[in-house]
């Protein structure tokens, strides 16, 4: 069983068997549950780990694969419980890594699309938008001008 603590800052001394969760910094940290003592940092974001808190227990998704440690342990944290998983081969690790890179790329692309859509709607609905874009244009204009000198 893993305990959990919601903290603002990650403490310097990480206790064994405790998952520290900082919502301020969107990060969780714990010592590898195999006992090797390595600290495992899991950033919380739509493309990293997802933390679920049901009021009594926490879960992290996806699994935690400590391929960079000697132990190469692989486990899930589900409702405070450690569920051991099988070790991955090098190929699987690589595939997992590529998948996570792809996920991040797709996610940032989607965000760009969203921003463009929002941008368009603002330009339709708000008169202030024009002023903003003019200001932006001037800022850019002066920046490029200054570079020439
Ligand atoms: Zn370990």
Backbone and ligand atoms as CSV (ligand in chain L), in Angstrom:
chain,resi,resn,atom,element,x,y,z
A,1,UNK,N,N,0.844,-1.204,0.000
A,1,UNK,CA,C,0.000,0.000,0.000
A,1,UNK,C,C,0.875,1.248,0.000
A,2,UNK,N,N,0.450,2.191,-0.772
A,2,UNK,CA,C,1.173,3.448,-0.863
A,2,UNK,C,C,0.333,4.502,-0.134
A,3,UNK,N,N,1.009,5.347,0.634
A,3,UNK,CA,C,0.286,6.477,1.214
A,3,UNK,C,C,0.420,7.646,0.256
A,4,UNK,N,N,-0.360,8.667,0.474
A,4,UNK,CA,C,-0.191,9.843,-0.378
A,4,UNK,C,C,-0.301,11.093,0.471
A,5,UNK,N,N,0.364,12.134,0.016
A,5,UNK,CA,C,0.312,13.424,0.717
A,5,UNK,C,C,0.183,14.521,-0.313
A,6,UNK,N,N,-0.796,15.361,-0.138
A,6,UNK,CA,C,-0.887,16.549,-0.995
A,6,UNK,C,C,-0.017,17.627,-0.362
A,7,UNK,N,N,0.914,18.133,-1.132
A,7,UNK,CA,C,1.833,19.153,-0.616
A,7,UNK,C,C,1.903,20.311,-1.612
A,8,UNK,N,N,2.339,21.469,-1.100
A,8,UNK,CA,C,2.542,22.564,-2.042
A,8,UNK,C,C,3.906,22.405,-2.693
A,9,UNK,N,N,4.912,22.202,-1.841
A,9,UNK,CA,C,6.264,21.991,-2.345
A,9,UNK,C,C,6.679,20.557,-2.053
A,10,UNK,N,N,7.453,20.011,-2.942
A,10,UNK,CA,C,7.983,18.668,-2.725
A,10,UNK,C,C,9.048,18.761,-1.639
A,11,UNK,N,N,8.882,18.004,-0.548
A,11,UNK,CA,C,9.878,18.095,0.534
A,11,UNK,C,C,11.229,17.550,0.094
A,12,UNK,N,N,12.275,17.996,0.810
A,12,UNK,CA,C,13.616,17.543,0.429
A,12,UNK,C,C,13.794,16.067,0.707
A,13,UNK,N,N,13.226,15.635,1.839
A,13,UNK,CA,C,13.359,14.225,2.174
A,13,UNK,C,C,12.076,13.493,1.768
A,14,UNK,N,N,12.241,12.601,0.833
A,14,UNK,CA,C,11.103,11.823,0.355
A,14,UNK,C,C,11.045,10.531,1.163
A,15,UNK,N,N,9.922,10.318,1.850
A,15,UNK,CA,C,9.792,9.091,2.627
A,15,UNK,C,C,9.385,7.931,1.727
A,16,UNK,N,N,9.864,6.777,2.130
A,16,UNK,CA,C,9.502,5.554,1.404
A,16,UNK,C,C,7.998,5.301,1.515
A,17,UNK,N,N,7.406,4.842,0.461
A,17,UNK,CA,C,6.007,4.419,0.523
A,17,UNK,C,C,5.011,5.562,0.539
A,18,UNK,N,N,5.481,6.765,0.203
A,18,UNK,CA,C,4.570,7.910,0.169
A,18,UNK,C,C,4.629,8.557,-1.215
A,19,UNK,N,N,3.460,8.795,-1.767
A,19,UNK,CA,C,3.380,9.529,-3.028
A,19,UNK,C,C,3.055,10.981,-2.674
A,20,UNK,N,N,4.003,11.861,-2.986
A,20,UNK,CA,C,3.796,13.290,-2.722
A,20,UNK,C,C,3.193,13.914,-3.968
A,21,UNK,N,N,2.126,14.658,-3.774
A,21,UNK,CA,C,1.456,15.266,-4.918
A,21,UNK,C,C,1.407,16.772,-4.734
A,22,UNK,N,N,2.012,17.476,-5.689
A,22,UNK,CA,C,1.941,18.930,-5.661
A,22,UNK,C,C,1.046,19.387,-6.804
A,23,UNK,N,N,-0.127,19.886,-6.440
A,23,UNK,CA,C,-1.023,20.372,-7.495
A,23,UNK,C,C,-0.539,21.733,-7.998
A,24,UNK,N,N,0.206,22.450,-7.135
A,24,UNK,CA,C,0.744,23.742,-7.566
A,24,UNK,C,C,1.704,23.554,-8.738
A,25,UNK,N,N,2.544,22.526,-8.624
A,25,UNK,CA,C,3.540,22.311,-9.670
A,25,UNK,C,C,3.181,21.159,-10.602
A,26,UNK,N,N,1.970,20.624,-10.429
A,26,UNK,CA,C,1.491,19.542,-11.288
A,26,UNK,C,C,2.519,18.422,-11.401
A,27,UNK,N,N,2.983,17.974,-10.255
A,27,UNK,CA,C,4.001,16.928,-10.224
A,27,UNK,C,C,3.730,16.003,-9.050
A,28,UNK,N,N,4.040,14.746,-9.237
A,28,UNK,CA,C,4.019,13.804,-8.122
A,28,UNK,C,C,5.395,13.170,-8.044
A,29,UNK,N,N,5.787,12.761,-6.843
A,29,UNK,CA,C,7.103,12.139,-6.669
A,29,UNK,C,C,6.985,11.044,-5.616
A,30,UNK,N,N,7.702,9.966,-5.840
A,30,UNK,CA,C,7.748,8.892,-4.846
A,30,UNK,C,C,9.043,8.116,-5.026
A,31,UNK,N,N,9.389,7.334,-3.998
A,31,UNK,CA,C,10.577,6.487,-4.142
A,31,UNK,C,C,10.153,5.194,-4.804
A,32,UNK,N,N,10.953,4.764,-5.748
A,32,UNK,CA,C,10.652,3.535,-6.472
A,32,UNK,C,C,10.229,2.453,-5.478
A,33,UNK,N,N,9.123,1.800,-5.757
A,33,UNK,CA,C,8.531,0.899,-4.769
A,33,UNK,C,C,9.295,-0.424,-4.626
A,34,UNK,N,N,10.295,-0.633,-5.481
A,34,UNK,CA,C,11.079,-1.870,-5.346
A,34,UNK,C,C,12.025,-1.775,-4.159
A,35,UNK,N,N,12.257,-0.545,-3.686
A,35,UNK,CA,C,13.142,-0.365,-2.538
A,35,UNK,C,C,14.536,0.092,-2.919
A,36,UNK,N,N,14.768,0.347,-4.199
A,36,UNK,CA,C,16.110,0.752,-4.649
A,36,UNK,C,C,16.464,2.165,-4.197
A,37,UNK,N,N,15.465,2.937,-3.806
A,37,UNK,CA,C,15.736,4.271,-3.263
A,37,UNK,C,C,15.708,5.384,-4.287
A,38,UNK,N,N,15.626,5.040,-5.558
A,38,UNK,CA,C,15.558,6.075,-6.587
A,38,UNK,C,C,14.236,6.836,-6.501
A,39,UNK,N,N,14.322,8.134,-6.780
A,39,UNK,CA,C,13.110,8.952,-6.737
A,39,UNK,C,C,12.484,9.030,-8.126
A,40,UNK,N,N,11.210,8.801,-8.166
A,40,UNK,CA,C,10.494,8.795,-9.437
A,40,UNK,C,C,9.626,10.044,-9.526
A,41,UNK,N,N,9.899,10.865,-10.514
A,41,UNK,CA,C,9.136,12.092,-10.716
A,41,UNK,C,C,8.139,11.848,-11.848
A,42,UNK,N,N,6.889,12.099,-11.566
A,42,UNK,CA,C,5.867,11.923,-12.604
A,42,UNK,C,C,5.115,13.238,-12.795
A,43,UNK,N,N,5.446,13.968,-13.873
A,43,UNK,CA,C,4.713,15.205,-14.147
A,43,UNK,C,C,3.245,14.890,-14.442
A,44,UNK,N,N,2.350,15.739,-13.961
A,44,UNK,CA,C,0.922,15.518,-14.203
A,44,UNK,C,C,0.461,16.476,-15.294
A,45,UNK,N,N,0.071,15.903,-16.412
A,45,UNK,CA,C,-0.418,16.722,-17.528
A,45,UNK,C,C,-1.194,15.811,-18.463
A,46,UNK,N,N,-1.947,16.398,-19.400
A,46,UNK,CA,C,-2.702,15.543,-20.326
A,46,UNK,C,C,-1.820,14.611,-21.159
A,47,UNK,N,N,-0.524,14.940,-21.273
A,47,UNK,CA,C,0.335,14.065,-22.066
A,47,UNK,C,C,1.364,13.331,-21.204
A,48,UNK,N,N,1.318,13.521,-19.891
A,48,UNK,CA,C,2.219,12.762,-19.024
A,48,UNK,C,C,1.386,11.795,-18.188
A,49,UNK,N,N,1.339,12.030,-16.879
A,49,UNK,CA,C,0.542,11.132,-16.048
A,49,UNK,C,C,-0.750,11.813,-15.623
A,50,UNK,N,N,-1.737,10.958,-15.441
A,50,UNK,CA,C,-3.031,11.459,-14.995
A,50,UNK,C,C,-3.249,10.952,-13.578
A,51,UNK,N,N,-3.539,11.861,-12.700
A,51,UNK,CA,C,-3.769,11.507,-11.307
A,51,UNK,C,C,-5.271,11.472,-11.038
A,52,UNK,N,N,-5.703,10.398,-10.418
A,52,UNK,CA,C,-7.100,10.313,-10.024
A,52,UNK,C,C,-7.177,10.228,-8.507
A,53,UNK,N,N,-7.942,11.098,-7.934
A,53,UNK,CA,C,-8.139,11.113,-6.479
A,53,UNK,C,C,-9.626,10.924,-6.230
A,54,UNK,N,N,-9.976,9.821,-5.592
A,54,UNK,CA,C,-11.407,9.538,-5.398
A,54,UNK,C,C,-11.880,9.928,-4.006
A,55,UNK,N,N,-11.049,10.705,-3.301
A,55,UNK,CA,C,-11.431,11.124,-1.951
A,55,UNK,C,C,-10.774,10.266,-0.889
A,56,UNK,N,N,-10.402,9.040,-1.258
A,56,UNK,CA,C,-9.759,8.142,-0.301
A,56,UNK,C,C,-8.436,7.606,-0.801
A,57,UNK,N,N,-8.358,7.460,-2.105
A,57,UNK,CA,C,-7.142,6.865,-2.650
A,57,UNK,C,C,-6.755,7.554,-3.957
A,58,UNK,N,N,-5.500,7.327,-4.344
A,58,UNK,CA,C,-5.026,7.936,-5.592
A,58,UNK,C,C,-4.583,6.851,-6.581
A,59,UNK,N,N,-4.707,7.184,-7.837
A,59,UNK,CA,C,-4.231,6.320,-8.912
A,59,UNK,C,C,-3.445,7.173,-9.891
A,60,UNK,N,N,-2.431,6.556,-10.471
A,60,UNK,CA,C,-1.675,7.236,-11.522
A,60,UNK,C,C,-1.821,6.424,-12.798
A,61,UNK,N,N,-2.009,7.123,-13.879
A,61,UNK,CA,C,-2.101,6.439,-15.157
A,61,UNK,C,C,-1.307,7.212,-16.204
A,62,UNK,N,N,-0.554,6.604,-17.081
A,62,UNK,CA,C,-0.351,5.138,-17.235
A,62,UNK,C,C,0.597,4.554,-16.192
A,63,UNK,N,N,1.136,3.411,-16.473
A,63,UNK,CA,C,2.002,2.718,-15.529
A,63,UNK,C,C,3.328,3.468,-15.387
A,64,UNK,N,N,4.066,3.091,-14.352
A,64,UNK,CA,C,5.359,3.719,-14.124
A,64,UNK,C,C,6.447,2.722,-14.503
A,65,UNK,N,N,7.206,3.081,-15.503
A,65,UNK,CA,C,8.288,2.206,-15.972
A,65,UNK,C,C,9.617,2.861,-15.698
A,66,UNK,N,N,10.338,2.323,-14.728
A,66,UNK,CA,C,11.611,2.942,-14.330
A,66,UNK,C,C,12.765,2.366,-15.145
A,67,UNK,N,N,12.700,2.568,-16.454
A,67,UNK,CA,C,13.693,1.961,-17.348
A,67,UNK,C,C,15.062,2.575,-17.175
A,68,UNK,N,N,15.126,3.792,-16.643
A,68,UNK,CA,C,16.430,4.424,-16.497
A,68,UNK,C,C,17.124,3.987,-15.202
A,69,UNK,N,N,16.406,3.277,-14.338
A,69,UNK,CA,C,17.040,2.761,-13.121
A,69,UNK,C,C,17.525,1.344,-13.376
A,70,UNK,N,N,18.441,0.916,-12.495
A,70,UNK,CA,C,18.966,-0.436,-12.651
A,70,UNK,C,C,17.878,-1.486,-12.424
A,71,UNK,N,N,16.950,-1.181,-11.541
A,71,UNK,CA,C,15.913,-2.169,-11.201
A,71,UNK,C,C,14.936,-2.399,-12.357
A,72,UNK,N,N,14.772,-1.401,-13.216
A,72,UNK,CA,C,13.829,-1.454,-14.350
A,72,UNK,C,C,12.447,-1.923,-13.920
A,73,UNK,N,N,12.026,-1.486,-12.750
A,73,UNK,CA,C,10.729,-1.953,-12.281
A,73,UNK,C,C,9.593,-1.249,-13.026
A,74,UNK,N,N,8.506,-1.942,-13.098
A,74,UNK,CA,C,7.352,-1.491,-13.870
A,74,UNK,C,C,6.091,-1.830,-13.081
A,75,UNK,N,N,5.348,-0.807,-12.745
A,75,UNK,CA,C,4.155,-1.057,-11.921
A,75,UNK,C,C,3.096,0.018,-12.136
A,76,UNK,N,N,1.909,-0.318,-11.735
A,76,UNK,CA,C,0.794,0.629,-11.749
A,76,UNK,C,C,0.522,1.060,-10.320
A,77,UNK,N,N,0.087,2.280,-10.153
A,77,UNK,CA,C,-0.427,2.701,-8.848
A,77,UNK,C,C,-1.926,2.870,-9.030
A,78,UNK,N,N,-2.670,1.950,-8.459
A,78,UNK,CA,C,-4.116,1.960,-8.606
A,78,UNK,C,C,-4.751,1.931,-7.233
A,79,UNK,N,N,-5.475,2.978,-6.918
A,79,UNK,CA,C,-6.147,3.111,-5.623
A,79,UNK,C,C,-5.207,2.773,-4.470
A,80,UNK,N,N,-4.080,3.461,-4.438
A,80,UNK,CA,C,-3.039,3.300,-3.398
A,80,UNK,C,C,-2.328,1.955,-3.448
A,81,UNK,N,N,-2.729,1.080,-4.330
A,81,UNK,CA,C,-2.104,-0.240,-4.379
A,81,UNK,C,C,-1.057,-0.277,-5.487
A,82,UNK,N,N,-0.025,-1.062,-5.241
A,82,UNK,CA,C,1.006,-1.263,-6.267
A,82,UNK,C,C,0.641,-2.527,-7.035
A,83,UNK,N,N,0.489,-2.371,-8.311
A,83,UNK,CA,C,0.237,-3.546,-9.145
A,83,UNK,C,C,1.459,-3.746,-10.029
A,84,UNK,N,N,2.184,-4.806,-9.745
A,84,UNK,CA,C,3.411,-5.058,-10.497
A,84,UNK,C,C,3.088,-5.480,-11.907
A,85,UNK,N,N,3.906,-5.028,-12.803
A,85,UNK,CA,C,3.735,-5.397,-14.196
A,85,UNK,C,C,5.022,-6.046,-14.682
A,86,UNK,N,N,4.947,-6.655,-15.834
A,86,UNK,CA,C,6.151,-7.333,-16.335
A,86,UNK,C,C,7.166,-6.327,-16.854
A,87,UNK,N,N,8.413,-6.726,-16.826
A,87,UNK,CA,C,9.471,-5.872,-17.374
A,87,UNK,C,C,9.303,-5.773,-18.876
A,88,UNK,N,N,9.643,-4.615,-19.406
A,88,UNK,CA,C,9.552,-4.425,-20.846
A,88,UNK,C,C,10.888,-4.729,-21.502
A,89,UNK,N,N,10.813,-5.212,-22.702
A,89,UNK,CA,C,12.038,-5.388,-23.486
A,89,UNK,C,C,12.466,-4.014,-23.989
A,90,UNK,N,N,13.687,-3.946,-24.497
A,90,UNK,CA,C,14.168,-2.664,-25.004
A,90,UNK,C,C,13.257,-2.117,-26.096
A,91,UNK,N,N,12.784,-3.031,-26.932
A,91,UNK,CA,C,11.884,-2.640,-28.021
A,91,UNK,C,C,10.602,-2.001,-27.485
A,92,UNK,N,N,10.060,-2.631,-26.481
A,92,UNK,CA,C,8.813,-2.107,-25.903
A,92,UNK,C,C,9.026,-0.731,-25.286
A,93,UNK,N,N,10.181,-0.574,-24.619
A,93,UNK,CA,C,10.497,0.720,-24.007
A,93,UNK,C,C,10.558,1.793,-25.080
A,94,UNK,N,N,11.226,1.443,-26.177
A,94,UNK,CA,C,11.386,2.377,-27.278
A,94,UNK,C,C,10.031,2.735,-27.885
A,95,UNK,N,N,9.216,1.709,-28.052
A,95,UNK,CA,C,7.887,1.929,-28.625
A,95,UNK,C,C,7.068,2.847,-27.715
A,96,UNK,N,N,7.167,2.602,-26.411
A,96,UNK,CA,C,6.443,3.421,-25.442
A,96,UNK,C,C,6.898,4.865,-25.498
A,97,UNK,N,N,8.211,5.033,-25.635
A,97,UNK,CA,C,8.774,6.376,-25.681
A,97,UNK,C,C,8.277,7.114,-26.934
A,98,UNK,N,N,8.338,6.412,-28.067
A,98,UNK,CA,C,7.867,7.021,-29.310
A,98,UNK,C,C,6.399,7.401,-29.226
A,99,UNK,N,N,5.630,6.537,-28.580
A,99,UNK,CA,C,4.206,6.803,-28.453
A,99,UNK,C,C,3.974,8.070,-27.646
A,100,UNK,N,N,4.757,8.219,-26.589
A,100,UNK,CA,C,4.558,9.403,-25.744
A,100,UNK,C,C,4.988,10.676,-26.477
A,101,UNK,N,N,6.011,10.565,-27.307
A,101,UNK,CA,C,6.438,11.731,-28.104
A,101,UNK,C,C,5.330,12.098,-29.095
A,102,UNK,N,N,4.781,11.067,-29.740
A,102,UNK,CA,C,3.715,11.284,-30.718
A,102,UNK,C,C,2.505,11.961,-30.046
A,103,UNK,N,N,2.193,11.475,-28.852
A,103,UNK,CA,C,1.062,12.009,-28.096
A,103,UNK,C,C,1.268,13.497,-27.820
A,104,UNK,N,N,2.497,13.841,-27.429
A,104,UNK,CA,C,2.803,15.235,-27.124
A,104,UNK,C,C,2.692,16.104,-28.373
A,105,UNK,N,N,3.197,15.568,-29.498
A,105,UNK,CA,C,3.129,16.327,-30.745
A,105,UNK,C,C,1.689,16.578,-31.154
A,106,UNK,N,N,0.903,15.507,-31.099
A,106,UNK,CA,C,-0.502,15.643,-31.481
A,106,UNK,C,C,-1.212,16.626,-30.573
A,107,UNK,N,N,-0.885,16.545,-29.306
A,107,UNK,CA,C,-1.543,17.424,-28.349
A,107,UNK,C,C,-1.220,18.881,-28.640
A,108,UNK,N,N,0.044,19.180,-28.897
A,108,UNK,CA,C,0.402,20.582,-29.140
A,108,UNK,C,C,-0.195,21.061,-30.463
A,109,UNK,N,N,-0.276,20.158,-31.453
A,109,UNK,CA,C,-0.925,20.537,-32.705
A,109,UNK,C,C,-2.387,20.920,-32.474
A,110,UNK,N,N,-3.076,20.095,-31.680
A,110,UNK,CA,C,-4.477,20.382,-31.383
A,110,UNK,C,C,-4.632,21.725,-30.698
A,111,UNK,N,N,-3.681,22.015,-29.824
A,111,UNK,CA,C,-3.752,23.280,-29.098
A,111,UNK,C,C,-3.606,24.463,-30.043
A,112,UNK,N,N,-2.719,24.296,-31.015
A,112,UNK,CA,C,-2.527,25.361,-31.994
A,112,UNK,C,C,-3.833,25.588,-32.747
A,113,UNK,N,N,-4.463,24.495,-33.167
A,113,UNK,CA,C,-5.728,24.600,-33.887
A,113,UNK,C,C,-6.757,25.319,-33.030
A,114,UNK,N,N,-6.828,24.926,-31.749
A,114,UNK,CA,C,-7.779,25.569,-30.848
A,114,UNK,C,C,-7.537,27.069,-30.764
A,115,UNK,N,N,-6.261,27.412,-30.634
A,115,UNK,CA,C,-5.917,28.823,-30.508
A,115,UNK,C,C,-6.361,29.601,-31.745
A,116,UNK,N,N,-6.153,29.004,-32.910
A,116,UNK,CA,C,-6.532,29.662,-34.154
A,116,UNK,C,C,-8.043,29.881,-34.182
A,117,UNK,N,N,-8.785,28.874,-33.756
A,117,UNK,CA,C,-10.242,28.995,-33.753
A,117,UNK,C,C,-10.678,30.114,-32.805
A,118,UNK,N,N,-10.110,30.107,-31.603
A,118,UNK,CA,C,-10.446,31.132,-30.616
A,118,UNK,C,C,-10.129,32.514,-31.181
A,119,UNK,N,N,-8.981,32.618,-31.787
A,119,UNK,CA,C,-8.520,33.840,-32.412
A,119,UNK,C,C,-9.549,34.368,-33.409
A,120,UNK,N,N,-10.026,33.464,-34.250
A,120,UNK,CA,C,-10.984,33.846,-35.276
A,120,UNK,C,C,-12.270,34.352,-34.643
A,121,UNK,N,N,-12.719,33.665,-33.592
A,121,UNK,CA,C,-13.964,34.069,-32.954
A,121,UNK,C,C,-13.840,35.434,-32.302
A,122,UNK,N,N,-12.695,35.661,-31.711
A,122,UNK,CA,C,-12.471,36.962,-31.079
A,122,UNK,C,C,-12.529,38.064,-32.138
A,123,UNK,N,N,-11.899,37.796,-33.268
A,123,UNK,CA,C,-11.855,38.830,-34.303
A,123,UNK,C,C,-13.251,39.131,-34.833
A,124,UNK,N,N,-14.130,38.138,-34.767
A,124,UNK,CA,C,-15.500,38.357,-35.214
A,124,UNK,C,C,-16.293,39.161,-34.175
A,125,UNK,N,N,-16.060,38.805,-32.891
A,125,UNK,CA,C,-16.933,39.327,-31.844
A,125,UNK,C,C,-16.439,40.594,-31.161
A,126,UNK,N,N,-15.148,40.791,-31.153
A,126,UNK,CA,C,-14.630,41.889,-30.353
A,126,UNK,C,C,-13.976,42.953,-31.216
A,127,UNK,N,N,-14.359,44.166,-30.953
A,127,UNK,CA,C,-13.745,45.263,-31.694
A,127,UNK,C,C,-12.332,45.511,-31.202
A,128,UNK,N,N,-12.123,45.244,-29.919
A,128,UNK,CA,C,-10.805,45.454,-29.312
A,128,UNK,C,C,-9.711,44.654,-29.991
A,129,UNK,N,N,-10.104,43.621,-30.655
A,129,UNK,CA,C,-9.130,42.747,-31.293
A,129,UNK,C,C,-8.268,43.514,-32.286
A,130,UNK,N,N,-8.897,44.398,-33.039
A,130,UNK,CA,C,-8.164,45.141,-34.056
A,130,UNK,C,C,-7.059,45.993,-33.439
A,131,UNK,N,N,-7.407,46.640,-32.351
A,131,UNK,CA,C,-6.402,47.448,-31.653
A,131,UNK,C,C,-5.229,46.593,-31.217
A,132,UNK,N,N,-5.584,45.428,-30.697
A,132,UNK,CA,C,-4.553,44.512,-30.222
A,132,UNK,C,C,-3.626,44.125,-31.359
A,133,UNK,N,N,-4.211,43.791,-32.485
A,133,UNK,CA,C,-3.377,43.314,-33.584
A,133,UNK,C,C,-2.533,44.444,-34.161
A,134,UNK,N,N,-3.069,45.655,-34.097
A,134,UNK,CA,C,-2.286,46.806,-34.569
A,134,UNK,C,C,-1.090,47.024,-33.635
A,135,UNK,N,N,-1.359,46.934,-32.336
A,135,UNK,CA,C,-0.280,47.100,-31.359
A,135,UNK,C,C,0.793,46.047,-31.583
A,136,UNK,N,N,0.349,44.834,-31.844
A,136,UNK,CA,C,1.270,43.726,-32.066
A,136,UNK,C,C,2.108,43.979,-33.309
A,137,UNK,N,N,1.441,44.496,-34.320
A,137,UNK,CA,C,2.113,44.791,-35.582
A,137,UNK,C,C,3.216,45.829,-35.359
A,138,UNK,N,N,2.880,46.860,-34.599
A,138,UNK,CA,C,3.863,47.905,-34.342
A,138,UNK,C,C,5.048,47.399,-33.536
A,139,UNK,N,N,4.714,46.542,-32.549
A,139,UNK,CA,C,5.783,46.003,-31.723
A,139,UNK,C,C,6.749,45.215,-32.608
A,140,UNK,N,N,6.170,44.441,-33.504
A,140,UNK,CA,C,7.003,43.630,-34.406
A,140,UNK,C,C,7.788,44.536,-35.332
A,141,UNK,N,N,7.125,45.551,-35.826
A,141,UNK,CA,C,7.721,46.487,-36.766
A,141,UNK,C,C,8.949,47.145,-36.144
A,142,UNK,N,N,8.766,47.617,-34.901
A,142,UNK,CA,C,9.885,48.291,-34.250
A,142,UNK,C,C,11.016,47.351,-33.902
A,143,UNK,N,N,10.636,46.132,-33.573
A,143,UNK,CA,C,11.652,45.138,-33.247
A,143,UNK,C,C,12.542,44.900,-34.460
A,144,UNK,N,N,11.904,44.719,-35.620
A,144,UNK,CA,C,12.682,44.427,-36.825
A,144,UNK,C,C,13.490,45.653,-37.227
A,145,UNK,N,N,12.912,46.824,-36.986
A,145,UNK,CA,C,13.613,48.050,-37.341
A,145,UNK,C,C,14.877,48.213,-36.512
A,146,UNK,N,N,14.701,47.927,-35.202
A,146,UNK,CA,C,15.832,48.083,-34.306
A,146,UNK,C,C,16.980,47.147,-34.704
A,147,UNK,N,N,16.610,45.990,-35.204
A,147,UNK,CA,C,17.626,45.022,-35.577
A,147,UNK,C,C,18.516,45.538,-36.720
A,148,UNK,N,N,17.928,46.375,-37.582
A,148,UNK,CA,C,18.677,46.863,-38.724
A,148,UNK,C,C,19.770,47.846,-38.345
A,149,UNK,N,N,19.543,48.548,-37.201
A,149,UNK,CA,C,20.511,49.575,-36.832
A,149,UNK,C,C,21.829,49.015,-36.335
L,1,ZN,ZN,ZN,13.615,0.406,-8.118
